[in-house]
Amino acid sequence: DAGANNVAVYRLYNPNNKDHLYTTSANEADTLASIGWKKDFGGKPAFWGAVSSNIPVLRVYNSHATANGGVGNHLWTTDANEVQTLTNIYGWTPEGTAWYAVANGPTL
């Protein structure tokens, strides 16, 4: 049980371009599954994020990125400076807070 203060984060896989997408939107997951994406974990959440905390996980999108031969690419980060750099210099589109992290992990 995830608890009342957590939000489901779903993971989908696109077999055509071998890309993964994480989303808290069951509607987005269902829509992508209807056009060929595969729901990982049998459609159950991959993990649980917090409904709110002081650690937002931010999502940005680049329609011109062609990772693995696909069109478009998403990136998730807790670093607001990274989002600003990707947006201002490289033309990525900020999509806001995707979910909140429960805790900071190790710095890589």
Secondary structure, DSSP 8 states (H G I E B T S, - for coil): ---TTEEEEEEEEETTTTEEEEES-HHHHHHHHHTT-EEGGGGS-SEEEESS-S-EEEEEEETT--GGG-S-EEEEES-HHHHHHHHHTT--EEEEEEEE-SS-----
